Amino acid sequence: QVQLVESGGGLVQAGGSLRLSCAASGRTFSTYAMAWFRQAPGKERQFVARISRGGITTHYADSVKGRFTISRDNAKNTVYLQMNSLKPEDTAVYYCAAKTGVGSGESGNYNDWGQGTQVTVSS
């Protein structure tokens, strides 16, 4: 099990940028595939991006491809989500999640979740 703490959310105007961070506890961070999900009010949790254990392989939802970049620093036990060209429809609570083994775009496959960080994009 790993404990996850997100930070970096906030209020930004459309077209702006934010960088989310997710700090993980424990000494086995590099054995976890990591992902970001988001949930807007009244909507289901949605996959955003994921990254492999070594950081080589990444996958993105079509809605964020070309605008968001996921990365990780295993020495710092941290995964990041750089969000550029933000749109009002990106407004949501963003969660990081961890699972052992190979990553997945399905939230049900992740065992460990952070508490979430709010991102609000004004038009």
Secondary structure, 3 states (H helix, E strand, C coil): CCCEEEECCEEEECCCCEEEEEEECCCCHHHEEEEEEEECCCCCCEEEEEECCCCCCEEECCCCCCCEEEEEECCCCEEEEEECCCCHHHCEEEEEEEEECCCCCCHHHCCEECCCEEEEEEC
